[in-house]
């Protein structure tokens, strides 16, 4: 049985935490910018930490499993 949880959760979190797509933390002139389609090195670092943290929460702490069959 294949576990699809890491793939599906990773895809959703990747889209949600792409810097500049929905929000950017920290923004160019403000702490948070929404839908600006721009990025910076610090923003990439912050968003990758958020992505890693949420992946750990969903896959290790909560142990989400999505089976196929």
mmCIF file of the N, C-alpha and C atoms, coordinates in Angstrom:
data_MODEL
# 
_entry.id   MODEL 
# 
loop_
_atom_site.group_PDB 
_atom_site.id 
_atom_site.type_symbol 
_atom_site.label_atom_id 
_atom_site.label_alt_id 
_atom_site.label_comp_id 
_atom_site.label_asym_id 
_atom_site.label_entity_id 
_atom_site.label_seq_id 
_atom_site.pdbx_PDB_ins_code 
_atom_site.Cartn_x 
_atom_site.Cartn_y 
_atom_site.Cartn_z 
_atom_site.occupancy 
_atom_site.B_iso_or_equiv 
_atom_site.pdbx_formal_charge 
_atom_site.auth_seq_id 
_atom_site.auth_comp_id 
_atom_site.auth_asym_id 
_atom_site.auth_atom_id 
_atom_site.pdbx_PDB_model_num 
ATOM 1   N N  . UNK A 1 1  ? 0.835  -1.181 0.000  1.00 0.00 ? 1  UNK A N  1 
ATOM 2   C CA . UNK A 1 1  ? 0.000  0.000  0.000  1.00 0.00 ? 1  UNK A CA 1 
ATOM 3   C C  . UNK A 1 1  ? 0.884  1.250  0.000  1.00 0.00 ? 1  UNK A C  1 
ATOM 4   N N  . UNK A 1 2  ? 0.643  2.126  -0.917 1.00 0.00 ? 2  UNK A N  1 
ATOM 5   C CA . UNK A 1 2  ? 1.422  3.357  -1.016 1.00 0.00 ? 2  UNK A CA 1 
ATOM 6   C C  . UNK A 1 2  ? 0.823  4.436  -0.125 1.00 0.00 ? 2  UNK A C  1 
ATOM 7   N N  . UNK A 1 3  ? 1.697  5.213  0.490  1.00 0.00 ? 3  UNK A N  1 
ATOM 8   C CA . UNK A 1 3  ? 1.252  6.317  1.332  1.00 0.00 ? 3  UNK A CA 1 
ATOM 9   C C  . UNK A 1 3  ? 1.399  7.607  0.528  1.00 0.00 ? 3  UNK A C  1 
ATOM 10  N N  . UNK A 1 4  ? 0.279  8.223  0.186  1.00 0.00 ? 4  UNK A N  1 
ATOM 11  C CA . UNK A 1 4  ? 0.260  9.427  -0.643 1.00 0.00 ? 4  UNK A CA 1 
ATOM 12  C C  . UNK A 1 4  ? 0.295  10.718 0.166  1.00 0.00 ? 4  UNK A C  1 
ATOM 13  N N  . UNK A 1 5  ? 0.282  10.638 1.475  1.00 0.00 ? 5  UNK A N  1 
ATOM 14  C CA . UNK A 1 5  ? 0.241  11.839 2.310  1.00 0.00 ? 5  UNK A CA 1 
ATOM 15  C C  . UNK A 1 5  ? 1.437  12.762 2.088  1.00 0.00 ? 5  UNK A C  1 
ATOM 16  N N  . UNK A 1 6  ? 2.689  12.263 2.060  1.00 0.00 ? 6  UNK A N  1 
ATOM 17  C CA . UNK A 1 6  ? 3.802  13.205 1.851  1.00 0.00 ? 6  UNK A CA 1 
ATOM 18  C C  . UNK A 1 6  ? 3.728  13.939 0.515  1.00 0.00 ? 6  UNK A C  1 
ATOM 19  N N  . UNK A 1 7  ? 3.257  13.277 -0.509 1.00 0.00 ? 7  UNK A N  1 
ATOM 20  C CA . UNK A 1 7  ? 3.191  13.897 -1.836 1.00 0.00 ? 7  UNK A CA 1 
ATOM 21  C C  . UNK A 1 7  ? 2.104  14.968 -1.879 1.00 0.00 ? 7  UNK A C  1 
ATOM 22  N N  . UNK A 1 8  ? 0.919  14.625 -1.406 1.00 0.00 ? 8  UNK A N  1 
ATOM 23  C CA . UNK A 1 8  ? -0.208 15.562 -1.460 1.00 0.00 ? 8  UNK A CA 1 
ATOM 24  C C  . UNK A 1 8  ? 0.012  16.746 -0.526 1.00 0.00 ? 8  UNK A C  1 
ATOM 25  N N  . UNK A 1 9  ? 0.436  16.476 0.696  1.00 0.00 ? 9  UNK A N  1 
ATOM 26  C CA . UNK A 1 9  ? 0.671  17.554 1.661  1.00 0.00 ? 9  UNK A CA 1 
ATOM 27  C C  . UNK A 1 9  ? 1.828  18.433 1.195  1.00 0.00 ? 9  UNK A C  1 
ATOM 28  N N  . UNK A 1 10 ? 2.884  17.823 0.661  1.00 0.00 ? 10 UNK A N  1 
ATOM 29  C CA . UNK A 1 10 ? 4.017  18.598 0.146  1.00 0.00 ? 10 UNK A CA 1 
ATOM 30  C C  . UNK A 1 10 ? 3.622  19.502 -1.004 1.00 0.00 ? 10 UNK A C  1 
ATOM 31  N N  . UNK A 1 11 ? 2.790  19.002 -1.904 1.00 0.00 ? 11 UNK A N  1 
ATOM 32  C CA . UNK A 1 11 ? 2.325  19.809 -3.036 1.00 0.00 ? 11 UNK A CA 1 
ATOM 33  C C  . UNK A 1 11 ? 1.483  20.990 -2.570 1.00 0.00 ? 11 UNK A C  1 
ATOM 34  N N  . UNK A 1 12 ? 0.552  20.740 -1.674 1.00 0.00 ? 12 UNK A N  1 
ATOM 35  C CA . UNK A 1 12 ? -0.315 21.813 -1.167 1.00 0.00 ? 12 UNK A CA 1 
ATOM 36  C C  . UNK A 1 12 ? 0.502  22.863 -0.424 1.00 0.00 ? 12 UNK A C  1 
ATOM 37  N N  . UNK A 1 13 ? 1.412  22.422 0.453  1.00 0.00 ? 13 UNK A N  1 
ATOM 38  C CA . UNK A 1 13 ? 2.223  23.375 1.207  1.00 0.00 ? 13 UNK A CA 1 
ATOM 39  C C  . UNK A 1 13 ? 3.185  24.138 0.304  1.00 0.00 ? 13 UNK A C  1 
ATOM 40  N N  . UNK A 1 14 ? 3.702  23.482 -0.750 1.00 0.00 ? 14 UNK A N  1 
ATOM 41  C CA . UNK A 1 14 ? 4.591  24.168 -1.682 1.00 0.00 ? 14 UNK A CA 1 
ATOM 42  C C  . UNK A 1 14 ? 3.870  25.322 -2.361 1.00 0.00 ? 14 UNK A C  1 
ATOM 43  N N  . UNK A 1 15 ? 2.641  25.101 -2.768 1.00 0.00 ? 15 UNK A N  1 
ATOM 44  C CA . UNK A 1 15 ? 1.870  26.164 -3.420 1.00 0.00 ? 15 UNK A CA 1 
ATOM 45  C C  . UNK A 1 15 ? 1.525  27.264 -2.417 1.00 0.00 ? 15 UNK A C  1 
ATOM 46  N N  . UNK A 1 16 ? 1.109  26.888 -1.210 1.00 0.00 ? 16 UNK A N  1 
ATOM 47  C CA . UNK A 1 16 ? 0.730  27.880 -0.210 1.00 0.00 ? 16 UNK A CA 1 
ATOM 48  C C  . UNK A 1 16 ? 1.914  28.716 0.268  1.00 0.00 ? 16 UNK A C  1 
ATOM 49  N N  . UNK A 1 17 ? 3.091  28.091 0.396  1.00 0.00 ? 17 UNK A N  1 
ATOM 50  C CA . UNK A 1 17 ? 4.250  28.790 0.944  1.00 0.00 ? 17 UNK A CA 1 
ATOM 51  C C  . UNK A 1 17 ? 5.240  29.257 -0.116 1.00 0.00 ? 17 UNK A C  1 
ATOM 52  N N  . UNK A 1 18 ? 4.840  29.351 -1.372 1.00 0.00 ? 18 UNK A N  1 
ATOM 53  C CA . UNK A 1 18 ? 5.697  29.935 -2.392 1.00 0.00 ? 18 UNK A CA 1 
ATOM 54  C C  . UNK A 1 18 ? 5.775  31.435 -2.146 1.00 0.00 ? 18 UNK A C  1 
ATOM 55  N N  . UNK A 1 19 ? 6.981  31.972 -1.929 1.00 0.00 ? 19 UNK A N  1 
ATOM 56  C CA . UNK A 1 19 ? 7.090  33.397 -1.597 1.00 0.00 ? 19 UNK A CA 1 
ATOM 57  C C  . UNK A 1 19 ? 6.528  34.282 -2.695 1.00 0.00 ? 19 UNK A C  1 
ATOM 58  N N  . UNK A 1 20 ? 5.631  35.169 -2.334 1.00 0.00 ? 20 UNK A N  1 
ATOM 59  C CA . UNK A 1 20 ? 5.070  36.128 -3.273 1.00 0.00 ? 20 UNK A CA 1 
ATOM 60  C C  . UNK A 1 20 ? 3.798  35.668 -3.949 1.00 0.00 ? 20 UNK A C  1 
ATOM 61  N N  . UNK A 1 21 ? 3.468  34.386 -3.884 1.00 0.00 ? 21 UNK A N  1 
ATOM 62  C CA . UNK A 1 21 ? 2.266  33.912 -4.554 1.00 0.00 ? 21 UNK A CA 1 
ATOM 63  C C  . UNK A 1 21 ? 1.014  34.343 -3.797 1.00 0.00 ? 21 UNK A C  1 
ATOM 64  N N  . UNK A 1 22 ? 0.879  33.951 -2.551 1.00 0.00 ? 22 UNK A N  1 
ATOM 65  C CA . UNK A 1 22 ? -0.241 34.398 -1.720 1.00 0.00 ? 22 UNK A CA 1 
ATOM 66  C C  . UNK A 1 22 ? 0.192  35.478 -0.740 1.00 0.00 ? 22 UNK A C  1 
ATOM 67  N N  . UNK A 1 23 ? 1.359  35.286 -0.149 1.00 0.00 ? 23 UNK A N  1 
ATOM 68  C CA . UNK A 1 23 ? 1.897  36.278 0.784  1.00 0.00 ? 23 UNK A CA 1 
ATOM 69  C C  . UNK A 1 23 ? 3.415  36.167 0.773  1.00 0.00 ? 23 UNK A C  1 
ATOM 70  N N  . UNK A 1 24 ? 4.069  37.216 1.269  1.00 0.00 ? 24 UNK A N  1 
ATOM 71  C CA . UNK A 1 24 ? 5.521  37.212 1.392  1.00 0.00 ? 24 UNK A CA 1 
ATOM 72  C C  . UNK A 1 24 ? 5.885  37.699 2.780  1.00 0.00 ? 24 UNK A C  1 
ATOM 73  N N  . UNK A 1 25 ? 6.671  36.915 3.456  1.00 0.00 ? 25 UNK A N  1 
ATOM 74  C CA . UNK A 1 25 ? 7.058  37.197 4.830  1.00 0.00 ? 25 UNK A CA 1 
ATOM 75  C C  . UNK A 1 25 ? 8.564  37.249 4.903  1.00 0.00 ? 25 UNK A C  1 
ATOM 76  N N  . UNK A 1 26 ? 9.303  38.204 5.173  1.00 0.00 ? 26 UNK A N  1 
ATOM 77  C CA . UNK A 1 26 ? 8.938  39.611 5.275  1.00 0.00 ? 26 UNK A CA 1 
ATOM 78  C C  . UNK A 1 26 ? 8.793  40.234 3.887  1.00 0.00 ? 26 UNK A C  1 
ATOM 79  N N  . UNK A 1 27 ? 7.959  41.233 3.804  1.00 0.00 ? 27 UNK A N  1 
ATOM 80  C CA . UNK A 1 27 ? 7.719  41.899 2.526  1.00 0.00 ? 27 UNK A CA 1 
ATOM 81  C C  . UNK A 1 27 ? 8.820  42.886 2.197  1.00 0.00 ? 27 UNK A C  1 
ATOM 82  N N  . UNK A 1 28 ? 8.678  43.548 1.079  1.00 0.00 ? 28 UNK A N  1 
ATOM 83  C CA . UNK A 1 28 ? 9.686  44.531 0.658  1.00 0.00 ? 28 UNK A CA 1 
ATOM 84  C C  . UNK A 1 28 ? 9.672  45.774 1.541  1.00 0.00 ? 28 UNK A C  1 
ATOM 85  N N  . UNK A 1 29 ? 8.500  46.304 1.841  1.00 0.00 ? 29 UNK A N  1 
ATOM 86  C CA . UNK A 1 29 ? 8.424  47.511 2.655  1.00 0.00 ? 29 UNK A CA 1 
ATOM 87  C C  . UNK A 1 29 ? 7.643  47.319 3.940  1.00 0.00 ? 29 UNK A C  1 
ATOM 88  N N  . UNK A 1 30 ? 6.962  46.201 4.053  1.00 0.00 ? 30 UNK A N  1 
ATOM 89  C CA . UNK A 1 30 ? 6.128  45.917 5.221  1.00 0.00 ? 30 UNK A CA 1 
ATOM 90  C C  . UNK A 1 30 ? 6.484  44.533 5.764  1.00 0.00 ? 30 UNK A C  1 
ATOM 91  N N  . UNK A 1 31 ? 6.015  44.208 6.956  1.00 0.00 ? 31 UNK A N  1 
ATOM 92  C CA . UNK A 1 31 ? 6.290  42.859 7.477  1.00 0.00 ? 31 UNK A CA 1 
ATOM 93  C C  . UNK A 1 31 ? 5.658  41.753 6.633  1.00 0.00 ? 31 UNK A C  1 
ATOM 94  N N  . UNK A 1 32 ? 4.471  42.001 6.086  1.00 0.00 ? 32 UNK A N  1 
ATOM 95  C CA . UNK A 1 32 ? 3.789  41.010 5.253  1.00 0.00 ? 32 UNK A CA 1 
ATOM 96  C C  . UNK A 1 32 ? 3.233  41.710 4.021  1.00 0.00 ? 32 UNK A C  1 
ATOM 97  N N  . UNK A 1 33 ? 3.553  41.186 2.847  1.00 0.00 ? 33 UNK A N  1 
ATOM 98  C CA . UNK A 1 33 ? 2.975  41.656 1.587  1.00 0.00 ? 33 UNK A CA 1 
ATOM 99  C C  . UNK A 1 33 ? 2.107  40.548 1.023  1.00 0.00 ? 33 UNK A C  1 
ATOM 100 N N  . UNK A 1 34 ? 1.003  40.914 0.405  1.00 0.00 ? 34 UNK A N  1 
ATOM 101 C CA . UNK A 1 34 ? 0.092  39.936 -0.175 1.00 0.00 ? 34 UNK A CA 1 
ATOM 102 C C  . UNK A 1 34 ? 0.097  40.047 -1.697 1.00 0.00 ? 34 UNK A C  1 
ATOM 103 N N  . UNK A 1 35 ? 0.218  38.933 -2.383 1.00 0.00 ? 35 UNK A N  1 
ATOM 104 C CA . UNK A 1 35 ? 0.146  38.776 -3.834 1.00 0.00 ? 35 UNK A CA 1 
ATOM 105 C C  . UNK A 1 35 ? 0.976  39.837 -4.557 1.00 0.00 ? 35 UNK A C  1 
ATOM 106 N N  . UNK A 1 36 ? 2.279  39.822 -4.324 1.00 0.00 ? 36 UNK A N  1 
ATOM 107 C CA . UNK A 1 36 ? 3.123  40.800 -5.010 1.00 0.00 ? 36 UNK A CA 1 
ATOM 108 C C  . UNK A 1 36 ? 4.028  40.146 -6.058 1.00 0.00 ? 36 UNK A C  1 
ATOM 109 N N  . UNK A 1 37 ? 4.114  38.824 -6.112 1.00 0.00 ? 37 UNK A N  1 
ATOM 110 C CA . UNK A 1 37 ? 4.898  38.070 -7.096 1.00 0.00 ? 37 UNK A CA 1 
ATOM 111 C C  . UNK A 1 37 ? 6.360  38.484 -7.126 1.00 0.00 ? 37 UNK A C  1 
ATOM 112 N N  . UNK A 1 38 ? 6.892  38.905 -5.990 1.00 0.00 ? 38 UNK A N  1 
ATOM 113 C CA . UNK A 1 38 ? 8.306  39.225 -5.855 1.00 0.00 ? 38 UNK A CA 1 
ATOM 114 C C  . UNK A 1 38 ? 8.859  38.413 -4.699 1.00 0.00 ? 38 UNK A C  1 
ATOM 115 N N  . UNK A 1 39 ? 10.180 38.287 -4.650 1.00 0.00 ? 39 UNK A N  1 
ATOM 116 C CA . UNK A 1 39 ? 10.785 37.512 -3.577 1.00 0.00 ? 39 UNK A CA 1 
ATOM 117 C C  . UNK A 1 39 ? 12.157 38.072 -3.236 1.00 0.00 ? 39 UNK A C  1 
ATOM 118 N N  . UNK A 1 40 ? 12.690 37.625 -2.132 1.00 0.00 ? 40 UNK A N  1 
ATOM 119 C CA . UNK A 1 40 ? 14.036 38.003 -1.710 1.00 0.00 ? 40 UNK A CA 1 
ATOM 120 C C  . UNK A 1 40 ? 14.662 36.787 -1.031 1.00 0.00 ? 40 UNK A C  1 
ATOM 121 N N  . UNK A 1 41 ? 15.945 36.865 -0.750 1.00 0.00 ? 41 UNK A N  1 
ATOM 122 C CA . UNK A 1 41 ? 16.646 35.728 -0.137 1.00 0.00 ? 41 UNK A CA 1 
ATOM 123 C C  . UNK A 1 41 ? 16.109 35.433 1.257  1.00 0.00 ? 41 UNK A C  1 
ATOM 124 N N  . UNK A 1 42 ? 15.862 36.450 2.042  1.00 0.00 ? 42 UNK A N  1 
ATOM 125 C CA . UNK A 1 42 ? 15.347 36.235 3.398  1.00 0.00 ? 42 UNK A CA 1 
ATOM 126 C C  . UNK A 1 42 ? 13.927 35.676 3.351  1.00 0.00 ? 42 UNK A C  1 
ATOM 127 N N  . UNK A 1 43 ? 13.152 36.103 2.368  1.00 0.00 ? 43 UNK A N  1 
ATOM 128 C CA . UNK A 1 43 ? 11.801 35.583 2.208  1.00 0.00 ? 43 UNK A CA 1 
ATOM 129 C C  . UNK A 1 43 ? 11.825 34.097 1.836  1.00 0.00 ? 43 UNK A C  1 
ATOM 130 N N  . UNK A 1 44 ? 12.737 33.703 0.966  1.00 0.00 ? 44 UNK A N  1 
ATOM 131 C CA . UNK A 1 44 ? 12.875 32.295 0.603  1.00 0.00 ? 44 UNK A CA 1 
ATOM 132 C C  . UNK A 1 44 ? 13.258 31.475 1.831  1.00 0.00 ? 44 UNK A C  1 
ATOM 133 N N  . UNK A 1 45 ? 14.152 31.989 2.642  1.00 0.00 ? 45 UNK A N  1 
ATOM 134 C CA . UNK A 1 45 ? 14.574 31.288 3.854  1.00 0.00 ? 45 UNK A CA 1 
ATOM 135 C C  . UNK A 1 45 ? 13.421 31.132 4.841  1.00 0.00 ? 45 UNK A C  1 
ATOM 136 N N  . UNK A 1 46 ? 12.670 32.190 5.075  1.00 0.00 ? 46 UNK A N  1 
ATOM 137 C CA . UNK A 1 46 ? 11.541 32.136 6.007  1.00 0.00 ? 46 UNK A CA 1 
ATOM 138 C C  . UNK A 1 46 ? 10.471 31.169 5.512  1.00 0.00 ? 46 UNK A C  1 
ATOM 139 N N  . UNK A 1 47 ? 10.151 31.215 4.234  1.00 0.00 ? 47 UNK A N  1 
ATOM 140 C CA . UNK A 1 47 ? 9.132  30.340 3.682  1.00 0.00 ? 47 UNK A CA 1 
ATOM 141 C C  . UNK A 1 47 ? 9.584  28.878 3.682  1.00 0.00 ? 47 UNK A C  1 
ATOM 142 N N  . UNK A 1 48 ? 10.873 28.622 3.482  1.00 0.00 ? 48 UNK A N  1 
ATOM 143 C CA . UNK A 1 48 ? 11.351 27.237 3.548  1.00 0.00 ? 48 UNK A CA 1 
ATOM 144 C C  . UNK A 1 48 ? 11.297 26.711 4.973  1.00 0.00 ? 48 UNK A C  1 
ATOM 145 N N  . UNK A 1 49 ? 11.556 27.558 5.966  1.00 0.00 ? 49 UNK A N  1 
ATOM 146 C CA . UNK A 1 49 ? 11.398 27.141 7.360  1.00 0.00 ? 49 UNK A CA 1 
ATOM 147 C C  . UNK A 1 49 ? 9.937  26.837 7.682  1.00 0.00 ? 49 UNK A C  1 
ATOM 148 N N  . UNK A 1 50 ? 9.029  27.669 7.197  1.00 0.00 ? 50 UNK A N  1 
ATOM 149 C CA . UNK A 1 50 ? 7.603  27.407 7.395  1.00 0.00 ? 50 UNK A CA 1 
ATOM 150 C C  . UNK A 1 50 ? 7.179  26.103 6.725  1.00 0.00 ? 50 UNK A C  1 
ATOM 151 N N  . UNK A 1 51 ? 7.642  25.866 5.502  1.00 0.00 ? 51 UNK A N  1 
ATOM 152 C CA . UNK A 1 51 ? 7.330  24.640 4.776  1.00 0.00 ? 51 UNK A CA 1 
ATOM 153 C C  . UNK A 1 51 ? 7.828  23.429 5.553  1.00 0.00 ? 51 UNK A C  1 
ATOM 154 N N  . UNK A 1 52 ? 9.078  23.456 5.993  1.00 0.00 ? 52 UNK A N  1 
ATOM 155 C CA . UNK A 1 52 ? 9.645  22.346 6.744  1.00 0.00 ? 52 UNK A CA 1 
ATOM 156 C C  . UNK A 1 52 ? 8.890  22.115 8.051  1.00 0.00 ? 52 UNK A C  1 
ATOM 157 N N  . UNK A 1 53 ? 8.571  23.192 8.756  1.00 0.00 ? 53 UNK A N  1 
ATOM 158 C CA . UNK A 1 53 ? 7.853  23.066 10.021 1.00 0.00 ? 53 UNK A CA 1 
ATOM 159 C C  . UNK A 1 53 ? 6.485  22.426 9.857  1.00 0.00 ? 53 UNK A C  1 
ATOM 160 N N  . UNK A 1 54 ? 5.744  22.853 8.858  1.00 0.00 ? 54 UNK A N  1 
ATOM 161 C CA . UNK A 1 54 ? 4.418  22.283 8.642  1.00 0.00 ? 54 UNK A CA 1 
ATOM 162 C C  . UNK A 1 54 ? 4.491  20.846 8.133  1.00 0.00 ? 54 UNK A C  1 
ATOM 163 N N  . UNK A 1 55 ? 5.500  20.519 7.327  1.00 0.00 ? 55 UNK A N  1 
ATOM 164 C CA . UNK A 1 55 ? 5.671  19.128 6.894  1.00 0.00 ? 55 UNK A CA 1 
ATOM 165 C C  . UNK A 1 55 ? 5.943  18.231 8.090  1.00 0.00 ? 55 UNK A C  1 
ATOM 166 N N  . UNK A 1 56 ? 6.790  18.681 9.001  1.00 0.00 ? 56 UNK A N  1 
ATOM 167 C CA . UNK A 1 56 ? 7.082  17.898 10.203 1.00 0.00 ? 56 UNK A CA 1 
ATOM 168 C C  . UNK A 1 56 ? 5.830  17.743 11.054 1.00 0.00 ? 56 UNK A C  1 
ATOM 169 N N  . UNK A 1 57 ? 5.066  18.807 11.200 1.00 0.00 ? 57 UNK A N  1 
ATOM 170 C CA . UNK A 1 57 ? 3.843  18.731 12.007 1.00 0.00 ? 57 UNK A CA 1 
ATOM 171 C C  . UNK A 1 57 ? 2.872  17.719 11.414 1.00 0.00 ? 57 UNK A C  1 
ATOM 172 N N  . UNK A 1 58 ? 2.626  17.795 10.110 1.00 0.00 ? 58 UNK A N  1 
ATOM 173 C CA . UNK A 1 58 ? 1.647  16.907 9.486  1.00 0.00 ? 58 UNK A CA 1 
ATOM 174 C C  . UNK A 1 58 ? 2.123  15.468 9.384  1.00 0.00 ? 58 UNK A C  1 
ATOM 175 N N  . UNK A 1 59 ? 3.384  15.243 9.053  1.00 0.00 ? 59 UNK A N  1 
ATOM 176 C CA . UNK A 1 59 ? 3.843  13.888 8.773  1.00 0.00 ? 59 UNK A CA 1 
ATOM 177 C C  . UNK A 1 59 ? 4.424  13.169 9.989  1.00 0.00 ? 59 UNK A C  1 
ATOM 178 N N  . UNK A 1 60 ? 5.065  13.896 10.894 1.00 0.00 ? 60 UNK A N  1 
ATOM 179 C CA . UNK A 1 60 ? 5.699  13.248 12.035 1.00 0.00 ? 60 UNK A CA 1 
ATOM 180 C C  . UNK A 1 60 ? 4.839  13.361 13.285 1.00 0.00 ? 60 UNK A C  1 
ATOM 181 N N  . UNK A 1 61 ? 4.391  14.566 13.602 1.00 0.00 ? 61 UNK A N  1 
ATOM 182 C CA . UNK A 1 61 ? 3.652  14.758 14.850 1.00 0.00 ? 61 UNK A CA 1 
ATOM 183 C C  . UNK A 1 61 ? 2.225  14.213 14.773 1.00 0.00 ? 61 UNK A C  1 
ATOM 184 N N  . UNK A 1 62 ? 1.505  14.543 13.706 1.00 0.00 ? 62 UNK A N  1 
ATOM 185 C CA . UNK A 1 62 ? 0.105  14.107 13.564 1.00 0.00 ? 62 UNK A CA 1 
ATOM 186 C C  . UNK A 1 62 ? 0.027  12.733 12.900 1.00 0.00 ? 62 UNK A C  1 
ATOM 187 N N  . UNK A 1 63 ? 1.050  12.364 12.112 1.00 0.00 ? 63 UNK A N  1 
ATOM 188 C CA . UNK A 1 63 ? 1.115  11.086 11.382 1.00 0.00 ? 63 UNK A CA 1 
ATOM 189 C C  . UNK A 1 63 ? -0.065 10.904 10.423 1.00 0.00 ? 63 UNK A C  1 
ATOM 190 N N  . UNK A 1 64 ? -0.208 11.861 9.511  1.00 0.00 ? 64 UNK A N  1 
ATOM 191 C CA . UNK A 1 64 ? -1.252 11.790 8.499  1.00 0.00 ? 64 UNK A CA 1 
ATOM 192 C C  . UNK A 1 64 ? -0.872 10.739 7.461  1.00 0.00 ? 64 UNK A C  1 
ATOM 193 N N  . UNK A 1 65 ? -1.806 9.859  7.134  1.00 0.00 ? 65 UNK A N  1 
ATOM 194 C CA . UNK A 1 65 ? -1.595 8.816  6.118  1.00 0.00 ? 65 UNK A CA 1 
ATOM 195 C C  . UNK A 1 65 ? -2.772 8.810  5.155  1.00 0.00 ? 65 UNK A C  1 
ATOM 196 N N  . UNK A 1 66 ? -2.471 8.747  3.878  1.00 0.00 ? 66 UNK A N  1 
ATOM 197 C CA . UNK A 1 66 ? -3.488 8.639  2.845  1.00 0.00 ? 66 UNK A CA 1 
ATOM 198 C C  . UNK A 1 66 ? -3.128 7.399  2.043  1.00 0.00 ? 66 UNK A C  1 
ATOM 199 N N  . UNK A 1 67 ? -3.890 6.334  2.226  1.00 0.00 ? 67 UNK A N  1 
ATOM 200 C CA . UNK A 1 67 ? -3.595 5.074  1.559  1.00 0.00 ? 67 UNK A CA 1 
ATOM 201 C C  . UNK A 1 67 ? -4.345 4.939  0.248  1.00 0.00 ? 67 UNK A C  1 
ATOM 202 N N  . UNK A 1 68 ? -3.814 4.091  -0.619 1.00 0.00 ? 68 UNK A N  1 
ATOM 203 C CA . UNK A 1 68 ? -4.476 3.830  -1.895 1.00 0.00 ? 68 UNK A CA 1 
ATOM 204 C C  . UNK A 1 68 ? -4.908 2.364  -1.941 1.00 0.00 ? 68 UNK A C  1 
ATOM 205 N N  . UNK A 1 69 ? -6.046 2.123  -1.401 1.00 0.00 ? 69 UNK A N  1 
ATOM 206 C CA . UNK A 1 69 ? -6.595 0.775  -1.481 1.00 0.00 ? 69 UNK A CA 1 
ATOM 207 C C  . UNK A 1 69 ? -6.697 0.101  -0.224 1.00 0.00 ? 69 UNK A C  1 
# 
